[in-house]
Amino acid sequence: MSKGVITITDAEFETEVLKAKQPVLVYFWASWCGPCQLMSPLINLAANTYSDRLKVVKLEIDPNPVTVKQYQVEGVPALRLFKGQELLDSTEGVIGKDKLLNFLDSHLNNN
């Protein structure tokens, strides 16, 4: 499994997320978003901590409007957790380390 966060675009979303063999955490962000800068270290932590059972990708919202609209991202930072074609869970706004780990654990420990 790959370690670290993979940057994707609208064009790569289906292949990298919907056709992935393991669950995928999608991190929606923007370069102008201050709260996103607070979340980035946590997203990297999640990618490293769960690398054996989770793929983590990030998608910048401004150049990728198709995916943003399709998954109703209304604010950033935003997280969407997928398993195949299924959206398992989502959250918007900054969340702390504990909440992020609980968010992931609640789904990944059921696999």
Biopython code that builds the backbone (N, CA, C, O; Angstrom):
import numpy as np
from Bio.PDB.StructureBuilder import StructureBuilder

atoms = [
    (1, "MET", "N", (0.845, -1.190, 0.000)),
    (1, "MET", "CA", (0.000, 0.000, 0.000)),
    (1, "MET", "C", (0.887, 1.249, 0.000)),
    (1, "MET", "O", (1.999, 1.252, 0.529)),
    (2, "SER", "N", (0.368, 2.278, -0.597)),
    (2, "SER", "CA", (1.148, 3.505, -0.638)),
    (2, "SER", "C", (0.996, 4.252, 0.690)),
    (2, "SER", "O", (-0.052, 4.221, 1.334)),
    (3, "LYS", "N", (2.058, 4.906, 1.060)),
    (3, "LYS", "CA", (2.019, 5.758, 2.244)),
    (3, "LYS", "C", (1.958, 7.194, 1.794)),
    (3, "LYS", "O", (2.525, 7.549, 0.761)),
    (4, "GLY", "N", (1.290, 8.009, 2.542)),
    (4, "GLY", "CA", (1.221, 9.414, 2.196)),
    (4, "GLY", "C", (-0.044, 9.758, 1.439)),
    (4, "GLY", "O", (-0.821, 8.885, 1.049)),
    (5, "VAL", "N", (-0.228, 11.045, 1.243)),
    (5, "VAL", "CA", (-1.422, 11.572, 0.606)),
    (5, "VAL", "C", (-1.154, 11.731, -0.888)),
    (5, "VAL", "O", (-0.116, 12.255, -1.291)),
    (6, "ILE", "N", (-2.095, 11.275, -1.699)),
    (6, "ILE", "CA", (-1.980, 11.351, -3.151)),
    (6, "ILE", "C", (-2.857, 12.498, -3.638)),
    (6, "ILE", "O", (-4.031, 12.577, -3.275)),
    (7, "THR", "N", (-2.300, 13.385, -4.453)),
    (7, "THR", "CA", (-3.068, 14.490, -5.025)),
    (7, "THR", "C", (-3.748, 14.006, -6.305)),
    (7, "THR", "O", (-3.096, 13.453, -7.191)),
    (8, "ILE", "N", (-5.072, 14.219, -6.396)),
    (8, "ILE", "CA", (-5.813, 13.780, -7.580)),
    (8, "ILE", "C", (-6.623, 14.944, -8.158)),
    (8, "ILE", "O", (-6.720, 16.017, -7.563)),
    (9, "THR", "N", (-7.203, 14.692, -9.344)),
    (9, "THR", "CA", (-8.056, 15.658, -10.035)),
    (9, "THR", "C", (-9.393, 15.001, -10.348)),
    (9, "THR", "O", (-9.583, 13.808, -10.110)),
    (10, "ASP", "N", (-10.327, 15.802, -10.889)),
    (10, "ASP", "CA", (-11.611, 15.243, -11.331)),
    (10, "ASP", "C", (-11.402, 14.028, -12.233)),
    (10, "ASP", "O", (-12.081, 13.012, -12.082)),
    (11, "ALA", "N", (-10.460, 14.138, -13.170)),
    (11, "ALA", "CA", (-10.226, 13.080, -14.154)),
    (11, "ALA", "C", (-9.767, 11.776, -13.508)),
    (11, "ALA", "O", (-10.007, 10.699, -14.055)),
    (12, "GLU", "N", (-9.115, 11.859, -12.359)),
    (12, "GLU", "CA", (-8.578, 10.665, -11.693)),
    (12, "GLU", "C", (-9.502, 10.120, -10.612)),
    (12, "GLU", "O", (-9.242, 9.052, -10.058)),
    (13, "PHE", "N", (-10.575, 10.838, -10.306)),
    (13, "PHE", "CA", (-11.418, 10.477, -9.163)),
    (13, "PHE", "C", (-11.976, 9.062, -9.271)),
    (13, "PHE", "O", (-11.892, 8.288, -8.317)),
    (14, "GLU", "N", (-12.539, 8.722, -10.417)),
    (14, "GLU", "CA", (-13.145, 7.391, -10.556)),
    (14, "GLU", "C", (-12.112, 6.288, -10.342)),
    (14, "GLU", "O", (-12.366, 5.339, -9.600)),
    (15, "THR", "N", (-10.964, 6.405, -10.978)),
    (15, "THR", "CA", (-9.928, 5.377, -10.867)),
    (15, "THR", "C", (-9.346, 5.312, -9.462)),
    (15, "THR", "O", (-9.230, 4.231, -8.884)),
    (16, "GLU", "N", (-8.978, 6.466, -8.911)),
    (16, "GLU", "CA", (-8.284, 6.502, -7.624)),
    (16, "GLU", "C", (-9.196, 6.273, -6.420)),
    (16, "GLU", "O", (-8.740, 5.790, -5.384)),
    (17, "VAL", "N", (-10.472, 6.613, -6.545)),
    (17, "VAL", "CA", (-11.383, 6.520, -5.399)),
    (17, "VAL", "C", (-12.430, 5.432, -5.598)),
    (17, "VAL", "O", (-12.478, 4.474, -4.827)),
    (18, "LEU", "N", (-13.260, 5.566, -6.609)),
    (18, "LEU", "CA", (-14.396, 4.661, -6.775)),
    (18, "LEU", "C", (-13.992, 3.246, -7.165)),
    (18, "LEU", "O", (-14.735, 2.301, -6.902)),
    (19, "LYS", "N", (-12.824, 3.083, -7.790)),
    (19, "LYS", "CA", (-12.367, 1.749, -8.187)),
    (19, "LYS", "C", (-11.240, 1.232, -7.307)),
    (19, "LYS", "O", (-10.632, 0.207, -7.617)),
    (20, "ALA", "N", (-10.958, 1.924, -6.218)),
    (20, "ALA", "CA", (-9.888, 1.497, -5.306)),
    (20, "ALA", "C", (-10.298, 0.218, -4.578)),
    (20, "ALA", "O", (-11.477, -0.010, -4.307)),
    (21, "LYS", "N", (-9.311, -0.598, -4.271)),
    (21, "LYS", "CA", (-9.588, -1.866, -3.585)),
    (21, "LYS", "C", (-9.848, -1.666, -2.092)),
    (21, "LYS", "O", (-10.588, -2.440, -1.486)),
    (22, "GLN", "N", (-9.252, -0.641, -1.499)),
    (22, "GLN", "CA", (-9.440, -0.373, -0.079)),
    (22, "GLN", "C", (-10.264, 0.913, 0.097)),
    (22, "GLN", "O", (-10.448, 1.663, -0.862)),
    (23, "PRO", "N", (-10.754, 1.170, 1.306)),
    (23, "PRO", "CA", (-11.468, 2.433, 1.551)),
    (23, "PRO", "C", (-10.569, 3.623, 1.232)),
    (23, "PRO", "O", (-9.346, 3.543, 1.343)),
    (24, "VAL", "N", (-11.198, 4.728, 0.834)),
    (24, "VAL", "CA", (-10.460, 5.936, 0.459)),
    (24, "VAL", "C", (-11.032, 7.140, 1.207)),
    (24, "VAL", "O", (-12.240, 7.378, 1.202)),
    (25, "LEU", "N", (-10.139, 7.889, 1.848)),
    (25, "LEU", "CA", (-10.506, 9.149, 2.472)),
    (25, "LEU", "C", (-10.149, 10.252, 1.483)),
    (25, "LEU", "O", (-8.989, 10.398, 1.099)),
    (26, "VAL", "N", (-11.156, 11.032, 1.071)),
    (26, "VAL", "CA", (-10.927, 12.144, 0.152)),
    (26, "VAL", "C", (-10.963, 13.439, 0.964)),
    (26, "VAL", "O", (-11.936, 13.736, 1.658)),
    (27, "TYR", "N", (-9.887, 14.186, 0.855)),
    (27, "TYR", "CA", (-9.736, 15.462, 1.553)),
    (27, "TYR", "C", (-9.903, 16.574, 0.526)),
    (27, "TYR", "O", (-9.063, 16.748, -0.358)),
    (28, "PHE", "N", (-10.987, 17.319, 0.649)),
    (28, "PHE", "CA", (-11.246, 18.464, -0.227)),
    (28, "PHE", "C", (-10.668, 19.706, 0.446)),
    (28, "PHE", "O", (-10.926, 19.964, 1.622)),
    (29, "TRP", "N", (-9.879, 20.476, -0.319)),
    (29, "TRP", "CA", (-9.180, 21.620, 0.262)),
    (29, "TRP", "C", (-9.055, 22.733, -0.775)),
    (29, "TRP", "O", (-9.389, 22.557, -1.946)),
    (30, "ALA", "N", (-8.565, 23.882, -0.310)),
    (30, "ALA", "CA", (-8.299, 25.015, -1.193)),
    (30, "ALA", "C", (-7.041, 25.729, -0.708)),
    (30, "ALA", "O", (-6.778, 25.791, 0.493)),
    (31, "SER", "N", (-6.272, 26.265, -1.642)),
    (31, "SER", "CA", (-5.016, 26.932, -1.285)),
    (31, "SER", "C", (-5.250, 28.190, -0.452)),
    (31, "SER", "O", (-4.393, 28.573, 0.344)),
    (32, "TRP", "N", (-6.404, 28.833, -0.628)),
    (32, "TRP", "CA", (-6.716, 30.069, 0.092)),
    (32, "TRP", "C", (-7.373, 29.821, 1.455)),
    (32, "TRP", "O", (-7.689, 30.766, 2.177)),
    (33, "CYS", "N", (-7.572, 28.562, 1.797)),
    (33, "CYS", "CA", (-8.337, 28.180, 2.988)),
    (33, "CYS", "C", (-7.424, 28.023, 4.205)),
    (33, "CYS", "O", (-6.652, 27.069, 4.292)),
    (34, "GLY", "N", (-7.521, 28.977, 5.148)),
    (34, "GLY", "CA", (-6.734, 28.906, 6.370)),
    (34, "GLY", "C", (-6.985, 27.639, 7.178)),
    (34, "GLY", "O", (-6.031, 26.978, 7.589)),
    (35, "PRO", "N", (-8.261, 27.279, 7.418)),
    (35, "PRO", "CA", (-8.531, 26.056, 8.167)),
    (35, "PRO", "C", (-7.966, 24.796, 7.500)),
    (35, "PRO", "O", (-7.621, 23.830, 8.180)),
    (36, "CYS", "N", (-7.873, 24.813, 6.166)),
    (36, "CYS", "CA", (-7.290, 23.659, 5.467)),
    (36, "CYS", "C", (-5.827, 23.476, 5.865)),
    (36, "CYS", "O", (-5.340, 22.350, 5.966)),
    (37, "GLN", "N", (-5.138, 24.582, 6.087)),
    (37, "GLN", "CA", (-3.737, 24.498, 6.494)),
    (37, "GLN", "C", (-3.614, 23.860, 7.875)),
    (37, "GLN", "O", (-2.615, 23.205, 8.172)),
    (38, "LEU", "N", (-4.627, 24.050, 8.718)),
    (38, "LEU", "CA", (-4.636, 23.396, 10.025)),
    (38, "LEU", "C", (-4.890, 21.899, 9.899)),
    (38, "LEU", "O", (-4.357, 21.104, 10.673)),
    (39, "MET", "N", (-5.709, 21.520, 8.917)),
    (39, "MET", "CA", (-6.081, 20.114, 8.738)),
    (39, "MET", "C", (-5.008, 19.286, 8.040)),
    (39, "MET", "O", (-4.917, 18.079, 8.264)),
    (40, "SER", "N", (-4.198, 19.919, 7.199)),
    (40, "SER", "CA", (-3.236, 19.155, 6.391)),
    (40, "SER", "C", (-2.333, 18.220, 7.206)),
    (40, "SER", "O", (-2.144, 17.073, 6.801)),
    (41, "PRO", "N", (-1.769, 18.665, 8.340)),
    (41, "PRO", "CA", (-0.940, 17.732, 9.114)),
    (41, "PRO", "C", (-1.735, 16.529, 9.623)),
    (41, "PRO", "O", (-1.196, 15.426, 9.712)),
    (42, "LEU", "N", (-2.998, 16.730, 9.952)),
    (42, "LEU", "CA", (-3.832, 15.612, 10.415)),
    (42, "LEU", "C", (-4.128, 14.634, 9.290)),
    (42, "LEU", "O", (-4.192, 13.424, 9.509)),
    (43, "ILE", "N", (-4.309, 15.162, 8.086)),
    (43, "ILE", "CA", (-4.559, 14.297, 6.933)),
    (43, "ILE", "C", (-3.314, 13.451, 6.657)),
    (43, "ILE", "O", (-3.418, 12.263, 6.350)),
    (44, "ASN", "N", (-2.139, 14.072, 6.769)),
    (44, "ASN", "CA", (-0.894, 13.321, 6.606)),
    (44, "ASN", "C", (-0.738, 12.262, 7.693)),
    (44, "ASN", "O", (-0.283, 11.151, 7.422)),
    (45, "LEU", "N", (-1.117, 12.610, 8.924)),
    (45, "LEU", "CA", (-1.073, 11.653, 10.028)),
    (45, "LEU", "C", (-1.988, 10.462, 9.735)),
    (45, "LEU", "O", (-1.600, 9.312, 9.938)),
    (46, "ALA", "N", (-3.187, 10.738, 9.263)),
    (46, "ALA", "CA", (-4.131, 9.659, 8.934)),
    (46, "ALA", "C", (-3.571, 8.768, 7.834)),
    (46, "ALA", "O", (-3.688, 7.545, 7.904)),
    (47, "ALA", "N", (-2.964, 9.376, 6.819)),
    (47, "ALA", "CA", (-2.396, 8.598, 5.716)),
    (47, "ALA", "C", (-1.310, 7.652, 6.222)),
    (47, "ALA", "O", (-1.229, 6.503, 5.787)),
    (48, "ASN", "N", (-0.480, 8.134, 7.137)),
    (48, "ASN", "CA", (0.592, 7.298, 7.668)),
    (48, "ASN", "C", (0.090, 6.269, 8.671)),
    (48, "ASN", "O", (0.529, 5.119, 8.659)),
    (49, "THR", "N", (-0.830, 6.682, 9.538)),
    (49, "THR", "CA", (-1.345, 5.793, 10.576)),
    (49, "THR", "C", (-2.149, 4.629, 9.996)),
    (49, "THR", "O", (-2.048, 3.499, 10.476)),
    (50, "TYR", "N", (-2.942, 4.907, 8.968)),
    (50, "TYR", "CA", (-3.856, 3.903, 8.412)),
    (50, "TYR", "C", (-3.391, 3.377, 7.059)),
    (50, "TYR", "O", (-4.196, 2.834, 6.302)),
    (51, "SER", "N", (-2.112, 3.528, 6.743)),
    (51, "SER", "CA", (-1.622, 3.182, 5.407)),
    (51, "SER", "C", (-1.869, 1.723, 5.030)),
    (51, "SER", "O", (-1.930, 1.392, 3.846)),
    (52, "ASP", "N", (-2.010, 0.856, 6.021)),
    (52, "ASP", "CA", (-2.233, -0.562, 5.730)),
    (52, "ASP", "C", (-3.670, -0.866, 5.314)),
    (52, "ASP", "O", (-3.938, -1.931, 4.757)),
    (53, "ARG", "N", (-4.598, 0.055, 5.577)),
    (53, "ARG", "CA", (-6.001, -0.250, 5.274)),
    (53, "ARG", "C", (-6.798, 0.918, 4.724)),
    (53, "ARG", "O", (-8.020, 0.833, 4.601)),
    (54, "LEU", "N", (-6.119, 2.010, 4.392)),
    (54, "LEU", "CA", (-6.817, 3.198, 3.911)),
    (54, "LEU", "C", (-5.941, 3.936, 2.916)),
    (54, "LEU", "O", (-4.740, 4.107, 3.125)),
    (55, "LYS", "N", (-6.559, 4.365, 1.842)),
    (55, "LYS", "CA", (-5.887, 5.238, 0.878)),
    (55, "LYS", "C", (-6.374, 6.650, 1.155)),
    (55, "LYS", "O", (-7.567, 6.865, 1.369)),
    (56, "VAL", "N", (-5.462, 7.616, 1.153)),
    (56, "VAL", "CA", (-5.828, 9.003, 1.410)),
    (56, "VAL", "C", (-5.452, 9.840, 0.192)),
    (56, "VAL", "O", (-4.305, 9.839, -0.254)),
    (57, "VAL", "N", (-6.451, 10.556, -0.336)),
    (57, "VAL", "CA", (-6.211, 11.432, -1.483)),
    (57, "VAL", "C", (-6.697, 12.832, -1.147)),
    (57, "VAL", "O", (-7.570, 13.014, -0.298)),
    (58, "LYS", "N", (-6.118, 13.827, -1.829)),
    (58, "LYS", "CA", (-6.610, 15.192, -1.647)),
    (58, "LYS", "C", (-6.956, 15.773, -3.004)),
    (58, "LYS", "O", (-6.293, 15.511, -4.008)),
    (59, "LEU", "N", (-8.013, 16.568, -3.004)),
    (59, "LEU", "CA", (-8.537, 17.156, -4.226)),
    (59, "LEU", "C", (-8.752, 18.644, -3.975)),
    (59, "LEU", "O", (-9.535, 19.029, -3.107)),
    (60, "GLU", "N", (-8.055, 19.472, -4.735)),
    (60, "GLU", "CA", (-8.230, 20.918, -4.602)),
    (60, "GLU", "C", (-9.544, 21.308, -5.267)),
    (60, "GLU", "O", (-9.797, 20.929, -6.410)),
    (61, "ILE", "N", (-10.388, 22.066, -4.555)),
    (61, "ILE", "CA", (-11.753, 22.298, -5.038)),
    (61, "ILE", "C", (-11.843, 23.203, -6.259)),
    (61, "ILE", "O", (-12.641, 22.933, -7.157)),
    (62, "ASP", "N", (-11.055, 24.263, -6.319)),
    (62, "ASP", "CA", (-11.220, 25.241, -7.395)),
    (62, "ASP", "C", (-10.995, 24.670, -8.794)),
    (62, "ASP", "O", (-11.809, 24.932, -9.680)),
    (63, "PRO", "N", (-9.921, 23.897, -9.037)),
    (63, "PRO", "CA", (-9.727, 23.357, -10.383)),
    (63, "PRO", "C", (-10.512, 22.068, -10.662)),
    (63, "PRO", "O", (-10.412, 21.510, -11.754)),
    (64, "ASN", "N", (-11.289, 21.596, -9.688)),
    (64, "ASN", "CA", (-11.992, 20.312, -9.832)),
    (64, "ASN", "C", (-13.473, 20.424, -9.464)),
    (64, "ASN", "O", (-13.928, 19.767, -8.528)),
    (65, "PRO", "N", (-14.228, 21.251, -10.194)),
    (65, "PRO", "CA", (-15.622, 21.513, -9.807)),
    (65, "PRO", "C", (-16.571, 20.336, -9.994)),
    (65, "PRO", "O", (-17.610, 20.282, -9.336)),
    (66, "VAL", "N", (-16.247, 19.406, -10.862)),
    (66, "VAL", "CA", (-17.160, 18.288, -11.134)),
    (66, "VAL", "C", (-17.350, 17.422, -9.891)),
    (66, "VAL", "O", (-18.479, 17.145, -9.485)),
    (67, "THR", "N", (-16.249, 17.002, -9.299)),
    (67, "THR", "CA", (-16.315, 16.150, -8.105)),
    (67, "THR", "C", (-16.893, 16.915, -6.925)),
    (67, "THR", "O", (-17.676, 16.366, -6.149)),
    (68, "VAL", "N", (-16.515, 18.171, -6.787)),
    (68, "VAL", "CA", (-17.029, 19.014, -5.699)),
    (68, "VAL", "C", (-18.549, 19.080, -5.761)),
    (68, "VAL", "O", (-19.223, 18.942, -4.740)),
    (69, "LYS", "N", (-19.086, 19.290, -6.954)),
    (69, "LYS", "CA", (-20.542, 19.361, -7.115)),
    (69, "LYS", "C", (-21.193, 18.000, -6.897)),
    (69, "LYS", "O", (-22.224, 17.898, -6.231)),
    (70, "GLN", "N", (-20.592, 16.963, -7.456)),
    (70, "GLN", "CA", (-21.170, 15.620, -7.369)),
    (70, "GLN", "C", (-21.315, 15.162, -5.921)),
    (70, "GLN", "O", (-22.297, 14.507, -5.572)),
    (71, "TYR", "N", (-20.337, 15.505, -5.073)),
    (71, "TYR", "CA", (-20.379, 15.063, -3.681)),
    (71, "TYR", "C", (-20.770, 16.177, -2.718)),
    (71, "TYR", "O", (-20.520, 16.089, -1.516)),
    (72, "GLN", "N", (-21.383, 17.220, -3.256)),
    (72, "GLN", "CA", (-22.012, 18.299, -2.487)),
    (72, "GLN", "C", (-21.092, 18.880, -1.410)),
    (72, "GLN", "O", (-21.480, 19.038, -0.252)),
    (73, "VAL", "N", (-19.879, 19.189, -1.822)),
    (73, "VAL", "CA", (-18.935, 19.836, -0.915)),
    (73, "VAL", "C", (-19.301, 21.315, -0.865)),
    (73, "VAL", "O", (-19.175, 22.029, -1.859)),
    (74, "GLU", "N", (-19.751, 21.765, 0.293)),
    (74, "GLU", "CA", (-20.204, 23.146, 0.428)),
    (74, "GLU", "C", (-19.209, 24.019, 1.163)),
    (74, "GLU", "O", (-19.289, 25.246, 1.092)),
    (75, "GLY", "N", (-18.280, 23.411, 1.862)),
    (75, "GLY", "CA", (-17.260, 24.164, 2.587)),
    (75, "GLY", "C", (-16.002, 23.338, 2.712)),
    (75, "GLY", "O", (-16.048, 22.109, 2.670)),
    (76, "VAL", "N", (-14.889, 24.008, 2.864)),
    (76, "VAL", "CA", (-13.629, 23.299, 3.048)),
    (76, "VAL", "C", (-12.981, 23.745, 4.355)),
    (76, "VAL", "O", (-13.171, 24.887, 4.774)),
    (77, "PRO", "N", (-12.234, 22.881, 4.993)),
    (77, "PRO", "CA", (-11.901, 21.528, 4.568)),
    (77, "PRO", "C", (-13.101, 20.585, 4.694)),
    (77, "PRO", "O", (-13.968, 20.763, 5.549)),
    (78, "ALA", "N", (-13.123, 19.588, 3.823)),
    (78, "ALA", "CA", (-14.194, 18.594, 3.844)),
    (78, "ALA", "C", (-13.589, 17.210, 3.646)),
    (78, "ALA", "O", (-12.597, 17.047, 2.936)),
    (79, "LEU", "N", (-14.192, 16.231, 4.274)),
    (79, "LEU", "CA", (-13.756, 14.847, 4.139)),
    (79, "LEU", "C", (-14.907, 13.995, 3.647)),
    (79, "LEU", "O", (-16.049, 14.171, 4.072)),
    (80, "ARG", "N", (-14.604, 13.080, 2.757)),
    (80, "ARG", "CA", (-15.567, 12.084, 2.298)),
    (80, "ARG", "C", (-14.858, 10.744, 2.360)),
    (80, "ARG", "O", (-13.752, 10.588, 1.843)),
    (81, "LEU", "N", (-15.507, 9.776, 2.999)),
    (81, "LEU", "CA", (-14.927, 8.440, 3.132)),
    (81, "LEU", "C", (-15.705, 7.481, 2.239)),
    (81, "LEU", "O", (-16.917, 7.322, 2.382)),
    (82, "PHE", "N", (-14.996, 6.852, 1.323)),
    (82, "PHE", "CA", (-15.606, 5.954, 0.346)),
    (82, "PHE", "C", (-15.108, 4.537, 0.534)),
    (82, "PHE", "O", (-13.979, 4.300, 0.965)),
    (83, "LYS", "N", (-15.980, 3.604, 0.200)),
    (83, "LYS", "CA", (-15.581, 2.209, 0.028)),
    (83, "LYS", "C", (-16.208, 1.782, -1.292)),
    (83, "LYS", "O", (-17.409, 1.525, -1.372)),
    (84, "GLY", "N", (-15.380, 1.712, -2.316)),
    (84, "GLY", "CA", (-15.895, 1.465, -3.654)),
    (84, "GLY", "C", (-16.767, 2.641, -4.073)),
    (84, "GLY", "O", (-16.382, 3.798, -3.904)),
    (85, "GLN", "N", (-17.932, 2.346, -4.614)),
    (85, "GLN", "CA", (-18.851, 3.390, -5.072)),
    (85, "GLN", "C", (-19.632, 4.029, -3.915)),
    (85, "GLN", "O", (-20.293, 5.052, -4.097)),
    (86, "GLU", "N", (-19.552, 3.422, -2.735)),
    (86, "GLU", "CA", (-20.384, 3.863, -1.606)),
    (86, "GLU", "C", (-19.710, 4.957, -0.782)),
    (86, "GLU", "O", (-18.553, 4.830, -0.384)),
    (87, "LEU", "N", (-20.454, 6.032, -0.534)),
    (87, "LEU", "CA", (-20.010, 7.085, 0.375)),
    (87, "LEU", "C", (-20.396, 6.648, 1.782)),
    (87, "LEU", "O", (-21.580, 6.598, 2.118)),
    (88, "LEU", "N", (-19.397, 6.330, 2.604)),
    (88, "LEU", "CA", (-19.653, 5.823, 3.953)),
    (88, "LEU", "C", (-19.976, 6.932, 4.942)),
    (88, "LEU", "O", (-20.844, 6.776, 5.802)),
    (89, "ASP", "N", (-19.267, 8.063, 4.814)),
    (89, "ASP", "CA", (-19.439, 9.126, 5.794)),
    (89, "ASP", "C", (-18.808, 10.397, 5.248)),
    (89, "ASP", "O", (-18.012, 10.363, 4.309)),
    (90, "SER", "N", (-19.180, 11.518, 5.855)),
    (90, "SER", "CA", (-18.610, 12.788, 5.429)),
    (90, "SER", "C", (-18.609, 13.768, 6.589)),
    (90, "SER", "O", (-19.369, 13.633, 7.547)),
    (91, "THR", "N", (-17.739, 14.752, 6.476)),
    (91, "THR", "CA", (-17.681, 15.823, 7.455)),
    (91, "THR", "C", (-17.142, 17.071, 6.758)),
    (91, "THR", "O", (-16.375, 16.979, 5.799)),
    (92, "GLU", "N", (-17.551, 18.230, 7.251)),
    (92, "GLU", "CA", (-17.048, 19.491, 6.718)),
    (92, "GLU", "C", (-16.610, 20.366, 7.877)),
    (92, "GLU", "O", (-17.179, 20.317, 8.968)),
    (93, "GLY", "N", (-15.591, 21.163, 7.619)),
    (93, "GLY", "CA", (-15.025, 22.022, 8.654)),
    (93, "GLY", "C", (-13.863, 21.337, 9.340)),
    (93, "GLY", "O", (-13.636, 20.138, 9.176)),
    (94, "VAL", "N", (-13.136, 22.123, 10.109)),
    (94, "VAL", "CA", (-11.970, 21.599, 10.820)),
    (94, "VAL", "C", (-12.430, 20.659, 11.925)),
    (94, "VAL", "O", (-13.356, 20.961, 12.678)),
    (95, "ILE", "N", (-11.764, 19.521, 12.004)),
    (95, "ILE", "CA", (-11.990, 18.608, 13.122)),
    (95, "ILE", "C", (-10.627, 18.315, 13.753)),
    (95, "ILE", "O", (-9.592, 18.371, 13.089)),
    (96, "GLY", "N", (-10.652, 18.006, 15.029)),
    (96, "GLY", "CA", (-9.416, 17.725, 15.753)),
    (96, "GLY", "C", (-8.929, 16.305, 15.508)),
    (96, "GLY", "O", (-9.600, 15.495, 14.869)),
    (97, "LYS", "N", (-7.761, 16.035, 16.026)),
    (97, "LYS", "CA", (-7.133, 14.727, 15.851)),
    (97, "LYS", "C", (-8.022, 13.605, 16.368)),
    (97, "LYS", "O", (-8.238, 12.617, 15.667)),
    (98, "ASP", "N", (-8.541, 13.744, 17.587)),
    (98, "ASP", "CA", (-9.372, 12.683, 18.171)),
    (98, "ASP", "C", (-10.605, 12.413, 17.326)),
    (98, "ASP", "O", (-10.961, 11.260, 17.079)),
    (99, "LYS", "N", (-11.256, 13.482, 16.883)),
    (99, "LYS", "CA", (-12.468, 13.303, 16.082)),
    (99, "LYS", "C", (-12.141, 12.640, 14.744)),
    (99, "LYS", "O", (-12.896, 11.789, 14.274)),
    (100, "LEU", "N", (-11.032, 13.022, 14.135)),
    (100, "LEU", "CA", (-10.631, 12.407, 12.871)),
    (100, "LEU", "C", (-10.348, 10.921, 13.054)),
    (100, "LEU", "O", (-10.804, 10.096, 12.263)),
    (101, "LEU", "N", (-9.602, 10.584, 14.089)),
    (101, "LEU", "CA", (-9.284, 9.173, 14.327)),
    (101, "LEU", "C", (-10.543, 8.374, 14.654)),
    (101, "LEU", "O", (-10.680, 7.237, 14.205)),
    (102, "ASN", "N", (-11.455, 8.943, 15.420)),
    (102, "ASN", "CA", (-12.729, 8.262, 15.709)),
    (102, "ASN", "C", (-13.556, 8.091, 14.443)),
    (102, "ASN", "O", (-14.167, 7.043, 14.232)),
    (103, "PHE", "N", (-13.574, 9.126, 13.596)),
    (103, "PHE", "CA", (-14.283, 9.098, 12.312)),
    (103, "PHE", "C", (-13.786, 7.917, 11.476)),
    (103, "PHE", "O", (-14.584, 7.172, 10.907)),
    (104, "LEU", "N", (-12.473, 7.754, 11.409)),
    (104, "LEU", "CA", (-11.894, 6.660, 10.619)),
    (104, "LEU", "C", (-12.066, 5.310, 11.302)),
    (104, "LEU", "O", (-12.450, 4.329, 10.665)),
    (105, "ASP", "N", (-11.780, 5.265, 12.598)),
    (105, "ASP", "CA", (-11.887, 3.994, 13.335)),
    (105, "ASP", "C", (-13.282, 3.405, 13.255)),
    (105, "ASP", "O", (-13.438, 2.190, 13.137)),
    (106, "SER", "N", (-14.304, 4.263, 13.319)),
    (106, "SER", "CA", (-15.679, 3.768, 13.329)),
    (106, "SER", "C", (-16.020, 3.001, 12.065)),
    (106, "SER", "O", (-16.917, 2.158, 12.076)),
    (107, "HIS", "N", (-15.316, 3.281, 10.972)),
    (107, "HIS", "CA", (-15.574, 2.569, 9.715)),
    (107, "HIS", "C", (-14.523, 1.503, 9.419)),
    (107, "HIS", "O", (-14.851, 0.424, 8.927)),
    (108, "LEU", "N", (-13.292, 1.797, 9.712)),
    (108, "LEU", "CA", (-12.215, 0.868, 9.342)),
    (108, "LEU", "C", (-12.149, -0.341, 10.238)),
    (108, "LEU", "O", (-11.700, -1.401, 9.800)),
    (109, "ASN", "N", (-12.581, -0.222, 11.477)),
    (109, "ASN", "CA", (-12.548, -1.361, 12.375)),
    (109, "ASN", "C", (-13.672, -2.356, 12.110)),
    (109, "ASN", "O", (-13.704, -3.443, 12.689)),
    (110, "ASN", "N", (-14.602, -1.967, 11.220)),
    (110, "ASN", "CA", (-15.700, -2.866, 10.888)),
    (110, "ASN", "C", (-15.403, -3.707, 9.654)),
    (110, "ASN", "O", (-16.225, -4.532, 9.255)),
    (111, "ASN", "N", (-14.245, -3.509, 9.050)),
    (111, "ASN", "CA", (-13.920, -4.225, 7.811)),
    (111, "ASN", "C", (-13.534, -5.659, 8.089)),
    (111, "ASN", "O", (-13.230, -6.407, 7.160)),
]
sb = StructureBuilder()
sb.init_structure("model")
sb.init_model(0)
sb.init_chain("A")
sb.init_seg("    ")
for serial, (resi, resn, name, xyz) in enumerate(atoms, 1):
    if name == "N":
        sb.init_residue(resn, " ", resi, " ")
    sb.init_atom(name, np.array(xyz, "f"), 0.0, 1.0, " ", f" {name:<3s}", serial, name[0])
structure = sb.get_structure()
